[in-house]
Amino acid sequence: MRRITLVGALFLGFVAVLPFLVSPILPGATNFSFMSTGLLIVVGVVIDTMRQLEAQLLMRHYEGIF
C-alpha cells in the first residue's frame, strides 16, 4: 500500500510541477497550468466516485467490478 501511495503522490506532484517546467520551453502555453489543475481535480473525482460505487456494491453483497 505504501508503494502505491508513494507512486501516486509522485505522479500528482509531477503533474502539479509540470506547467512550471513546460512554460519556458513553450512560450504560448500559459493555459497549461489550468489544464494540470483540472487534471488533478478530475483524477480526485474519479477516485472518489470509484470508492463510493465500490462501497455501494459491497453494501449490497455484490462482488467488486473494479
Secondary structure by P-SEA (a helix, b strand, c coil): caaaaaaaaaaaaaaaacccccccccccccaaaaaaaaaaaaaaaaaaaaaaaaaaaaaacccccc
